């Protein structure tokens, strides 16, 4: 199904789709590593008892006659299991946040410089457990109203990317590779989105794929 609606109509469409039955983990699976798929029961039956909580935001915005999202490349940090990776803006729940939604809004303000007052949250996707960092991630989807200058958080964000959503929808940009992470672990047969040369994989790719299937009705 081709979605050509824009502005208010598209926003209403996204909100309606997110309020309905989500494609959930079946959609996430389609962009999961072979290791994760083979260990699905352990990874998806429930998080560890000491798992921490985090939120991320898929922030949509209209730019140059197309819908875009916002991704960040994390700065190199030997203490960060996701050092240097490309992801949605987001982070862990802190004592004063009050809600999972507030976590996502705060992190977007801190990491890319977008004020919460400019964002309208449209809904949420299926939570996802990340074993390597022991986080349960709660993904939200929001719309940026108006223009803004994205500003990377010093010391935390190396670079900000704002790719067109059509890049993720194109079949030729879905690829598979082996990926090595900090600590020497290598994941074999990892699906990823090739975003103008960027490798978008792992939880970010899984969350994006659920969004695509929820909103556009597409299946990889």
Residue, then its C-alpha position, 0 to 999 in steps of 0.5 A: x500500500x502506497x501512502x501519499x498522504x501528508x501533513x494532518x492526514x498522514x499524522x492521523x493515519x500514523x496515530x490510528x495505526x499505532x492505536x490498533x493492533x501492532x505487528x509486534x515481534x513478528x515484524x521485529x524478527x524480520x530485522x533480527x540477527x540469526x543469533x537472536x532468532x535462534x534464541x527467541x525464547x530467551x530474548x522474547x519471553x521476558x527480560x532479566x529480573x534486573x533489566x533497566x528501562x529506557x525509551x527511544x523516539x522515532x521523530x518524524x518531520x516533513x522536509x523537502x516534500x518528504x517524511x524523514x526520521x532522526x537518527x544519531x551516531x553515538x560517540x565512541x565510549x569504551x563503557x558504552x556497549x552501543x558505542x559508535x552505533x546508529x540509533x534513535x535518540x533515547x536513553x534510560x529512565x531517570x528518577x525525575x522523569x515520571x513516565x516513559x513518554x517523558x524519557x523519550x522527550x527529555x532524551x530528544x531534547x538533550x541529544x538532538x536539541x529539539x524542545x519537547x513543546x515542538x513534539x506531538x507523540x502519536x503512539x508507541x510500538x512494542x517494547x524490546x529487550x536488548x540482552x547485550x546491555x540489559x535494557x527493556x526499550x520502549x519505542x515511541x513515535x512523534x511528529x516534529x511541528x515546525x522547523x528546527x536546527x538539530x544540535x548534537x549533544x557534546x560528548x554523547x552524539x557524534x553526528x545527527x542524520x535525518x534520512x527520508x523514510x523512503x530509504x527504509x521502505x526500498x527493498x534494495x536497502x535491506x541487506x545482511x552482513x556480519x557485525x562485530x561490536x565492542x568486546x570482540x563479539x561478532x554477530x553473523x547474518x545480521x539484517x540491516x538497513x543501508x541508509x546512504x552507507x550507514x549500517x542501521x541494525x539491531x534494536x533500531x532496525x527492529x523498531x523501524x521495521x515494526x513502524x513500517x509494517x504498522x504504518x505502511x502495511x508492508x512486510x519484508 
